[in-house]
């Protein structure tokens, strides 16, 4: 018998096609080839507890051909500890059938069914088999079938704060791309006779020994440019590599050349479970626990032996006799593995919490293993080889307040029993009464809320979750923000997510407050002092640095712990910020993104990123900035004077306004097409001719060297060809966008090429003549040679202004400005930018890009996938347990970095906050400050520092306003008796905001020697 999923309401995409509007972020992680391979893979997941469901959820979101689930076990109350699709009403049903309807809603393109029997014939019909919560004998039996039939196999279990995974992808498993990174590419400076290749301008090549590269545009060694030829390299240093099989007879290098890394497939052999049990190969998950995998290898086998003896029952929570029995079984096994000794405390701790099923561990391991399934299907990225063990014993409470014993950890017939088994009832009550602020409810926010609902966070009488997110749901969100469905598109993320988690756990009803306000200075009257002071800690689920740093500053000010995380494709990171213990999020920052030099954009592009940036700038100018200037001219009095103050180039702006209101103004769609065709000629023919007029292809520099040498590429003007897709889409895209600007009707549906050809045949293209006085900037460090051409004297401005229609003659007339939107494929935005970029790439013989790559770069899309998001939130929640326990030992906390592609796991303790010193007092440079209470007078403040710190106040400011300076004796005299708030209002000439209850004061203090020590700031608490 099988139960099928409901028929999708929308028809799936055709074979070989991918719904890019749904999978847009994932495409940039996995690539189209890998996703098509996934779309031909059938996956079976055995066991639908929390871990099995987490894997199934992430695999379904990623998009495989089909997903089948098997679990005949009946639902019990404790299953609700981590199985987020089950409810109390499902108790008694099989876990698979109860889970199926909600699992089936996740992705309309993935049919899901439940089966109620397993047989070798059924197993053989799948590409990948995942087994959770199966006995070792059953795993061995399954793996024998899968290994013999080249079916990929994964088995995994979670017991409390311990987890294990085994991976067998058979013999000769092919990995097509080991890391998923863009192939390294660069410009060649020289190729020596021994095959040594050096880089231009000391650019690092980023390659490794035994990598392969291909070449294009090398002059003097034509063999290197041959189609399909690749060359193995040996790295000589960061700026040079050697071609291993180079032959000096191939020629002598002259100039030019671009190298590109070529990724070559590798084959990996996996051994079956029966052999790997005795000769395990471990992947280390935490190098601080290097010796732990073998201990846990024995512990999990001992647990399996225990279950055989005890009718498949797990050890009772914190039961000493059961723990001793597990320890004995582990000791009996150690002789098989040449293990000298067993860590008694570790094995007993493993046994104490073995009944545990923790949402944090489920999220972490479920995300990790779902990625392994995708690797099995696609051959993309390096799989686990072959065992992975992980534990988070540091998450256990250490405070005497949360004693763990058989009595405190026993089940109480609640949905939280599997968490109580590990942490005890009192700690569960602590979690239930937390007050947490979640900033953002997108991908990380959805996963975080799901975990919190399962953990019972804020379900107690004093508990509260505050959520805010000012974003609404889009279709592309559905691929990884799993709380949302198609019917939710357009609704507020915070409202929908809070509603859905209350359905997951009704204990949260009335415990969530959702808002759509952006967290920032402009909303400090909403998220005010009382709000922040009421919180236990804050969790960020944000996608931009600016918002993260603002929340971080507020957490530092109010001394609240902050849990921070982020993802980028298969990479994820977590950071825990603890008051008076660790540095803050803002203490360390990534270096700023390298910008493209302006002269490269304007005249000398050498890669597709340059042409895409140029095309986006062109889009902005044509369809947003110029129409907006027209609207400002028509609506703003004294427009010319205003622009003169803001910009030195009023001449260009006035010429543009004149063009859009008179010369270039279209009256119908035909006029829009004509305008677009003339713009093509201007940008891709005439501007290039002008560049070659200034710098002919045989031009030389002042040193007598060829001007057109790498990275400068000599361009070629384009001749318009309507049958060239990029030429045509530039014209059709530009024409439709201009029609939108002027409120004209453009193409209805796909553009008709014959219609365009008819109009274009009537256009007279003006002959080009060079501008003899135009100069072109060669290097970004050079001054702009045309800076003096922006003539802004009154006579020129008056002449230009006089040619413009008067605003009064066009009362009420406005143009529509185009706001760039990357995700609507019908709006011509990406079509135009892609065509413009590719036409410019044709000019410079740069390899063109498809619309998907253009959208990724122009839209600054952050690659994202559900697996990494789930894993990262699991790690954050493991730290949450520690924050709830108020741990003060920095070594107990862990910042994490993972890369699922490699796979790599890096954990380290947080960096301690920096300390300072004045006199004989040490203070924390991040967290400490002088706290002053009440609206004190200036005299009171001076006396406070004298009496309490032995220091003399010499200067005090509020923001940019100087409140006190000891050297302004007469000016300061009247202020000594004034209250600080009065002085602030006197100096700033405006009242303090009513919501502001804490005033930050920067102070300079002098010691008895007249020295100014480095001291904290002061806070006046009103």
N, C-alpha and C positions, 0 to 999 in steps of 0.2 A: 504494500500500500504506500502511496505517496500523496503528499498534500502540496499542490502547486500554488504559486503566488497569484494574486489577482492580475488580470490583464492590464498592462499599463494604459493610461488614458491617452498619452501621446505616443505616436508611432516612433520607434527607434530610428536612429540614423542608418543610412544604407550601409551594406557591407563594405568594409575598408574605409569608412568615414568615422570621424569622431566629433561629437558635439562640443565644439570649442567653447561655446558660451557657458557650458557646465564645467568642462575640464580645463579652463584656461590656465589656472595657476599650476595645476598638476602637469600639464604638457611641458612646462619649462623645467620641470624636475626630471621627468621620465623620458620625454621625447616621444614623437609620434610612433616610431618603429616599435619601441618597447610597449606602448599602450595597445598597439594592434596585436602584438603577441599575447598580451594579457587578455585581450578580447577574444582570443581563441582558446583560452584555458578554462577547464572545469575544475572547480575546487570543492573538496569535501572537508567539512569541519566536524569532528567527533567530540562531543562534550559541549554543552551550552550553559556551563556555569559562567561566572563573570569573565574569566579569561577567554573562553571560547567565543563568547558574544563580542568581546572587545575586538578580537581578531576578525570575526565575521563582519562586524560593523565597518572596520577600516578597509577590508578587502572589497566589500560591496561598494563603498564610496569610491574606491579607486577604479572600479570597472573591470571585472573579469567576464568571461563568456557566461558562466553560470556558477551559482553557489548552492551547495547542498549541505544540509545540516542533519545531524543524527544525535539524539539524546533521549532515550526512553525513560530516564529517571524522572520521578514525580517531583513537582515543585514543593519545597518546604519553606517555612517562614524565613529561615536563615539565608536562603538563596537571594533574598532581597538585599543582602549586605552589599552585593557587587553587581548583580544582574539587573541592569537598569531598565530593561523592557518588561520585567515581571511586576505584577501587582498582587495584592492579597487575594484578589478574586481568582488568580491563576493557580492557587495552591491546590494540589491534587492532580492537575494536568501534567502531561509530559513537558519537560522543559523546551523541547524542540517545537512542539505544536503551539505552546503558549507564546513562544518568542516570535514565531514566523510572521504573523501579520505586521508587526511593527518593524521588523527587520526588512520586510519586503517593501516598505515605504521609502527606504533610503535612496534607492537609485532605480529609476524606471527602466534603465538599460540592462540591468542585471536580474535575470529571472532566478528566483530562489525557491527551493522546495525542501520539504522535510521527508526523510525516509524512516521506516521503523524496523529495518533489518540491515545487517551487513553480511556480505558474502564475498568470497574472492572475486567472483564475476563482477559484482558491483564495484569493489575497490579498483579493479582494473580499468574501469571506465573514466577514471579521473586523472588529471594532470598532476595535481598536488593533493596530498592527504595530510591534514593536521589533526593530531590527537591530543586532547587535554583530559586530565583526570582519569586516565586509564591505568590499570595495573601494569607492572613491568612485563608480565607474561603476555598480556594482550598487545603491548607495544612491540615486543619481539615478534609475535605472530604477524602483526600488520606489516612491520618493516621487512620481514622476509618476502612477503608478496610484493611490496612496493619496490624493493631493491632489485628483485629478479625481473621486474617488468618496467624498469626505468621510470618509475613514478616518484616524484619528489616527495619526501617525507619529513615532517616536523612533529616532534612531541614536546610537550611542555607541562609544567605543573607549578602552582604557587601554593606555598604553605606558610601562612603568616607573613613574616618579613623575609622569607627566603623564596627563591625562584630558580628553576632550572629549565634549560632548553637543549634539545638534541636535534641536529640537522643532518639529513642524508639526502643529497641531491644526485646520488648515483655515480656511475663511472663516466668519466669524460664529460662532465658538466661544463658547458661553454659560457664564459663570461665575456660579453661583447664590449662592455664599457665598465672599467673598474671603479671610476670615481664620479662620473657624470659631469665633470667640469668641462667648460668650453676648451677645445684644443688650443694649446698655446701657439701663438703666432707672433712674428716679429720681422723686422727689416734687417737684411744682411748688410754689414759694413765691408767685410772682406772675406775671401776664401783663399787660404794659402795652399801651397803645393802638396802639403801633407794632409789636406782635408780639414784643417782647422777653420771653423766658421766663427767670426766675431760679430758682435751686435753693434748696431748703430747707436751712437750717443750713450754708450754705457747702459743700455736697457737690459735688465736681467731676462734671461731666456726662460727660466722656470722649469727646465727639463731635467730628467733624471737619466742615469746610465741605462742603456738598453731601450730607451724610447726610440720611436721611429719618427722621421720627418719627411715631408715632401717639399719641393721647391717650385716656384714660378718666377718668371721675369729675371732670371739670372742671365747676364750678358757675359759671353766668353766661354761658358761651359754648358752648351745646349743640352747635353745628356741629363743634367740635373732637372731640367724642365719637362722631361718626357712624361707623358700621361701614364699614370699608374705606377711610376717608379717611387719607391720609398727607401729610406736609408737609415740604418741603425746608427745610433750615436753613442759616444763616450763623453761625459761631461768633464771639461777641463777647469771649470770655474763658473761663477755666476754670469759671466759675460761672454763665454766661449764654449763651444763643444766641437768634437772632432767626428767626422764621418768615418765609421769603422772600415768600410771597404772602398774608400776613395782611391781613385787611380789618377795620378798626375797627368797621364796621357789624355785625359778627357778634355783638357783645354786649360786656358789661363783666364782667371777671373778678371773681368773688366769693370763692371759696375752693376748696380741693381740687385734685385733678388728679395724674395719673401719666403721665409720658411714657415711651415705649419705642421704642428704635431699630428701624427696619424695614430689613432688608437687601434691596436691589433687585438683580436680575440685571444683569450688564453683558456686552456682546458684544465679542470681541477677534478681529481678523483676523491670520492667520498666512500667511506667504509660503512658496512651495515652496523646496526645497533649491537648485535651479538658480539662483534669483534671490538667495537669501541667501548663497550662496557668494561672490558678487561684491559684495553690499551687506549685509554681516553686521550683525546687531543683537545686541550682547553683554549678558549679565547678568554683572555683576562678582561674582566669588567671593571676592576678597580685595583690599580697597581699598589695601593696601600694594603691590600689584602692578597698579596701574591700567592701565599701558601694556602689560601682558603678553598679553592676549587676542589682539590682532592678530598679535603675533609667533608665538603658538602656532597661530593660524589658518593662517599660512603654513607652519609646521613640519609640521603634520599633512598638509597637501596635498603638501608636498615628500616626505613619507614615502610617500604613496600613489604618487607618480611614481616613487620609488625602487623600490617593489615591482613596478611594471609592468615595469621594466627588468630586474629580478633574479628573474623567475619567482616572484613573490609572496613572496620571502624578505625578512625584516627585516634591518636592518643588524647586523653581528656585534658582540657586546658589546665596547665600548670600542675598536673598530677605528677607527683614525685616518682611513684612506682612505675608509671608508664614511661617517664623520661629515662629512668635507670634501665628499663628493658630495651629502649631504643639504643642507649649507650652501649649495652652489652652486645646487641646485634651488630653495631658498627665496629666494635672491637673484634668480633668474630670474623668480620669481612676484611680487616686490614691486612691480613697475611697474604691475600690475593694480590695486593697492590704494592707490596714492599713499603708500606707506610710504617714508620717507626713508632709514632705515637698518635693518639687521638686527643683532640682538644675537648676535654670533658665538658667544660662550661659552654662551649659553642654547641655541641651536640644536644646537651640538655635544654639550652635555650631554643634550639630548633624544635625539640619535642614539645616544649611548653606551649608554643603557639602554632603547632602544626594544623590545628583546626581553623586557624584564621584564614580569612579570605578578604584581603584589604583592597578597597578601591584604588588606592594609590599604586600598589604593586600591580594590580590588574591593568591600569592605564599604561604604566611604564612598559610592562612586558607585552601587553596586547599590541601596543603600537610597534614595538620592536619586532615581534614575530609576524605581524601583518606585512611589514616591509620584507621579511624573509619570504613570505608567500609571493609577493610581487617579483622578487628576484628570481624565484623558482620559475615563474611564468614567463619572464621576459629576458633573463640573462643579463639584466642591467644591475650593476653594482656587485660587490663581493659578498657572498653569503658567510654566515657563521661557520666556522670549521673547528670541531663539530659540536663541542659542548660549551655551553655558557651557563655559569652560575653567578647569582647576584644575591646580595643581602643588604638590608638597611637596618642592622641592629642598633645603630645610633639613634634611630627614631623612637626607641623604647623610652618611656618616661623614667626619669631617675629620681625625681622628687619623692620624698617619703610620703607626701600627700597622696600619691597615686600608687599605693602598694599593690603588687601583683601576687596573687595567691590563688589556690584552687577555689577558695570561697569568692574572691572578688572577680574572678574570670569565668565563673560558671555561666551557662546559658540561662536567660530569663524569658525565653520564648518571644524574643523581639527580632525585628529585622536587622538589628545591629549586633546579634549574638556573635557573628564571625569576627567582628572587630573587638568586641568585649573580650573574646577569648585571648586576644593578644595584649590588649592594653588595660583591661579591667573596667568595671562599671563606673568608677568615679571619674576616670579619665574620659569615658564616653560622655558623662554628664558635663565635663569641662568643655568638650567639643560642642555639645548641644547649646551651650550658653555663650558662645563666642559672638562678637559683633565685628563683622568684616566688611570692608569696602572693596568691591570689585570694579576696577576702572576698565571698561571695555567688555563687550559680550559678543565678540566675533569668534574666530576659530578657537583661540586659547580660552576665551571666556566661556564658550559653550562647554568645552571639555572640563574646565574647572568647575562649573556649576553642576555638571553631571556627577563629578567625583564628590563634591560637597554634599549633594543630595543623598548619595549612597553612604557617605560617612556620618550623616546625621548632623552636619554642621548647622548651628543656629536653630535647631528644632526645639530647644528648651525654652522655658518661660522667659529667660532674659536674652535669648539669642536673636540676632538680626543680620540679614544680608542686605547691603545697599549696593545697587547696581546702577551704573550710568553708562550710556553709549548714545551719542548723537547721530549714529548712522542707521540707515534702513537696509533691509535685506534685498540683495540682488541675486539673480539666478546663479552667477558664478560662485556665490557663497555656499550653495547647497552641496558642493562637492567635498567640503571639509568642515562646515559649521553645522554639525549633524542634528542640532535641535530644531533646525528650520526645514520647512517643506515648501513645495511649489506654491501652495495656497498662501504662504506667508510673505511672498515677494512683495516688496513695497511697504511692509509694516516695520515698526521700530524693533531693532534687535533686542533691546533691553526688555521691552514689554513681552515679546514672544518667548524669549529664553526664560524669563521668570515664570511665565504661565506653564511652560512645558515641564520645568523641573518640579513644580508643585504637583503636576500630574504624576511624575516619577515617584515623588515622595510626598504624600498629602500632609505629612507632619510639618512641611514648610509653608503651608497655607497661612497667610497672615504674618509670615516672618520675613517677607521680602519687600523691599521698597525699590522700585525701578524708576529711573529718570532718563531723560534724553538730553540732559545738559552736559556740555563740554566742561571738563575740569580745567580751570585756568583762572587767571586773575579776574576775568570779567564775571566769574560766578562765585567769588569768595563770599558774597552775601548769602548764597545758597549753601555751599559747603563751608560753613563758617566755623568759628572756634569751637562752639558747642558740638558741632558735628564731628570734627576731628578728635576732640578730647574724649568723645564717647566710644571711639573705636578701640578694638584690641590690636588689630593690625590691618594692613592694606595689601592687596594683591593687584598687580598690574597685568592687564591683558591688552596691551596697546601695540600699535604698529608704527609709531614714530618717536624719534628721540626727543623732540621738543616736549611732547606731553609727558614722556617718562621722566625727564629731568624736573619738570614742574612738580609732579607728584612726589618725586624723591625729595625735593626741597621742603614740601609740606610735611613729609614724614620725618625729616630731620628736625624741623622746627617743633613739631608736636611730639617728637620722640616716640614714633610708632614704628614697629618692625615693618619691613617691606619685602614681599616676595616678588621677584622680578624674573621674567623669562622672555624668550623670543625664539623664532624659527626662521630659517632661510633654506628652503628646499629640504634636503636630508639632514641639515645641520640644526642643532638646537642648543640653547644655553640656558642655564638657570643661575640666579644669584640671590642670596639671602642677605638682607641688610638688618642688622640688629643694633639698637641704640647702645651707645657707650661700649661697643664691642668691635664692630666691623666698620670698614669704610662704607661710604654710601655709593649709590649707583653712579652719581655724577663725579666721583673721585677719579675715575678713569674713563677716558673717551677714545673712541676709534679715531684715527686720523681723518681729516676731511677728504671727501671724494675728490679725485683729481679732475680738474675741469679741462675742457678742450680749448687750446689757444685760439683766440679770435681769428688770427691770420690763417690758421689751418681750416677753420670753418668757412671763411670767406673765399679763400683762393687755393688752398693746398691740401685738400683731404687725401687720406691714404688708406682709410678703412671704412667699412659700412657704418660704424657708429658715428663717424663724422658726417656722413651724408644724411643720416636719419635726423641728427640734431639740427642740421641746416634746414632740412625739409620741415621739421616741426616749427622752427623759427619763422619760416616762410608762411606756413599755415597761420601762425599767430599774427603775423603782420597783415596778411591779406584779409583775414576774416574776423579778426577780433580787434586788434589795436587800431587799425585804420578806420573801421566803422565806429569804434568808440570815440576816436578823436572827432569824427564828424558830429556825433551826438553831443559831445562836450562843447564844440564850437557853436552848435545851434541852441544849446540850453544855458551855457554859462556866460554871464556878463563879463566883459574884460578878459575873454579867453586868451587873446594874444599876450597880454601882459602877464597873465598867470603862467603860461607856458614858458615865457622868456625867463622867469625866475627859476623854473624847474629844469629847463633843458637848454643847451646851447644851440640846438639845431631846429629852431622854429621854421627855418626855410623849408626843410624836408617835410615837416609836419603840415605846413600850409599847402605845399604842392600836393601832398597826398589828399588833403581835404578837398582841394579843387578838383582833383581827378575823380574822386568818388561822388562829388555833387554835380559835376559838369562833364568833363572829357570822357570818362569811362562809365558814366551812369548808364546801365542797361534799361531798356524799356520792355524787353521780352526775353525769352530764354535763348533765342538766336543770338542776341547781343552778348549774353553770358558766354556762349560757346566761342564767339569771336574774341572776346576778351581773354578767355583761357588760352586760345591758340596763340595769341600775340604774346602772352606771358611765357608760354613755352619757348617761343623764339627768343625772347629777351633773356631768359635764364639759362637755357641750354645751348644756345647758339651764339647770340651776340655778346653776352658777358664772357664767354669762353674765348671768342675771337679777340675781345679787348685784352684779356689776360695774355694771349699769345702775341698780341701787338706790342704790349709792354715787355713781354719776355718770350721772344721767339724760341722755338724748340732747340735752336743751336746757340742760344744766349749763353754768355759766360759771366762769371762773377768778376769783381774787381781784382781778384787774385788770378784771373785767367782760367779758373776751373769751370766745368760745365754747370750752368745754373740748375738744370733739371736733373738732379741726382737725388737718390733716396734721402729723406722720405718724400721729397717733392716729385710728383708724377705729372708729366706733361699731358694736358688734356686734349681732347678732340671735340670740336663742335658737333652737335647732333643735327641730323636732317630728319624733320618730322616724318613719321611713317604711321599712318593710322592703324596698320596691322601689327605694330609693336604694342603689346599689351600695356607697357608702362607709359608710352606716349599717349595712347588713347585714354587710359585711366587718369592721367594727369589732366587732360582736357575735360573729360566727363566729370571727374571729381571737383575740379575747380569751378566748372560751370554751374554745377548743382549747389555748391557752397555759396557762390556769388548770388545765385537766385534766392537762396534762403536769406542772405543779408538784405536784399531789396524786396523781399516779400513776393517774389515771382514764382510761378509754378515750374518746377524742374521736371526731370524724368519721372514718369510714373512706372516704377518697376525697373528692370534692367535697361540700360541705354541701348538705343537702336543705332548700330554702327552705320547703316545706310543713311539714316537721317542726319547723323553727324557729318558723314562724308559729303553729302549734298551741300550743307552749310559751309563746311571748311573749303570746298572747291571755289567758293565765291570770295574768299578773303584774299585781299592783296597784302602781301607781306612786304613792308617797307625795306628798302635796301639799307644795309648796315654801313656805317662809316665810323672810323675810330675817333675816340675822344683824345685829342693830342695832349690835353693838359691833365689828364687823370693819372694819378700816381697810386701804386698798389703797395700796401704794407707787406714786407717779405718775412719779417720775424716778429713774434709777439713782443719781444723786448724793444723793438724799434718804435719811435713815436709815430702816430698816425700821420702820414704825409698829406692827408686831405683835411686835417683839422682846421686849416685856415680857409677852406672852401665853404664852410657853413657860415656864409655872410649874413650877419644879423643887424646891419645898420638900418636905420629908420627908413631910408629911401627904398631899400629892397623889400622890407616888411610891408611898407605902405603899398608898394606896387602889387605884391602878392595878395594882400588883403583886399585890394580894390577889385581883383578879378573874381573874388568869391561872392556867391549870392548872399544877400544880407539875411541874418537869422530871422528877422521879422517877416521876410517874404516866404519863409518855409515854416511858419508857425505850426507846431504839432508834428512836423515831419521827423521821423527817426528811422535809423537803420537798425537791423537786428544784428547783435554780435554773436559769434559762434563760440560756445564754451566747449573746449576739447573733451570728448567723451570716447574712451577707447573701446568700450564693451558693446556698443551698438553698431553692428556691421552694416546697417542700412543708412547710416547718416553721412557716409562718404569721407569721414575724418581720416580713418586709417587708410582708406583707398587713396586719398590724395597724398598723404604723407609718404606712403609706400611708393607710389608712382614717382613723386618728386625726388625721393631719395634714390630710387633705382635709376632714374634718368641722369641724375648727377653722378651716380656710380658708373654709368655707361660712359659719361664724359671722361672719367679718370681711369677707366678699365679696372674698376673695383668689382669684386664679385657681388652680385645683387642679392637681396634678401626677400623672403616671402613675407606675406602680410603678418603671419604669426610672429616672426622674429621682429618685424618692425613694431608691431603692437607691444611686444615685450620691452623693447628699448625705449620707444617714444612714450609709452604709458608708464614707464618706471615700475613695471609689475614685479612684485616680490614673489619668487617661486614658493609654492606652498603645497603641502600634502598632508592628509589627515594622519598618517602614521607618526610623523615627527611631532605633530601637535599633541596627539594623545600621550606619547612618551614623555614629552617635556612637562605636561601638566601632572603626570604621575610623579615625576621627580620633585616638582614644586610641593605636591601634597605630602610627600615624605618629609620635606622640611617643615611643612605646616605643623606636623605632630610635634616637632622639636620646639617650634615657636610657642605652641600651646602649653608646653611643659616649662616654658621660661628658662631654657638652658642657658647657662652663663659661660660654659666652656666652649671657646671658639673652635676647638678641634672636633666637636661633635657635629658642627654644621658642615655642609658640603655645597660648594658651587660646582656646577656640572657643565661639561661640554661634550656633545655627542655628534658623531657623523655616521648616520645609518648606512651610508654608501660604502664605507670602508670595511667593516664597521669599526668605529673607534669610540671608546668611552674614556673621558678624562674627568676625574674628580679631585678637588683640592679644597682645603679649608679656606674660608674667606680671608681676605687681607685685613689685618687689624687696623683700626682707625689710628691716624697719626696723633702723636702726643706733642704738646708744647710745654713751656715752662716760663714762669715769671717769678722772680724772687725764689723762694723755696717751695713754690706750689706747682704741681704738674696738672695739666688740664688736657682734655680731649679736644683736638682742633676742630673736629666735625660736630660733636654732640654737646659740648659744654658751652655755657654762656653765663653772664651775670643776670640773675633774675631779680628785678625790682618790682615791688608790688604796690599798687595804688597810684593815683595821679600825684606823684611827688613834685615838689618844687625843685628848681635847679639847685638851691642850697641843700635840699635833702639828698639829692644825687651826689653832690660833691662830698657831703659828710659821709654818705654810705661808703664811697671808695676809700676815704681816709680811714674810717673806723674799721672796715672789714678787710680791706686789701692793703692798707698802708701805702696807697698810691694817690697821686694828685691828678684830678681831672684837668686836662689841658685843652681838649677839644671834644665836641660831641656833635654828631649830625644825624639827620633823619632823611634817608634817601639822599637826594642831592642838596638838601637844605642844611646850611650850617646853623646849629642852634646855640652853640657856645664855643668861644675861643678865648683863652685866657689873655692873649695879647691884645684883644680889643677891649681895653679896660673900661673906657667910658660907655661904649656901646652896650656892653654886657651888664652894666650896673643895674638898669631897671629890671633885668630878667631874673636876678637871683631869687626874688620873692614870687615870681610867676610859676604857675604849674607848667609841666612839660607840654601838656596838650595846648595850653594857651600860647606858649612860645612857638609851637609848630604852626598853629593857625595864624599867628602873627607873621611868621616868616614866609609860609606858603601862600598866604592870603586866600585861603579857602578852608572850610570846615572839615574836620576829620569825618570819614565815612561812619555812619551809625553802627555798622556791623563790626568795625575794627576794634578789637579788645586787647590786642597785643601789638605794641609799637617796637619795632626793631631800631635800636640806636647804635650807631658805630661810635666807639669811644677811643680817644687817645689818652693814655695815662702816663705819668712820670713818676719814677721812683725817687728816693732821697738824693740820688746823685744827678738828677736831671735827665736820666736816660729814659727812653720810651720802650719798654718791653713789648713783645708781641703778646697781645691779650685777646680774649674772646670778645664778641659783640655783647651788647646788653639788650634785654627785653623788658619793657615796662608793661606789666600786666595790669590793665585798668580794671 
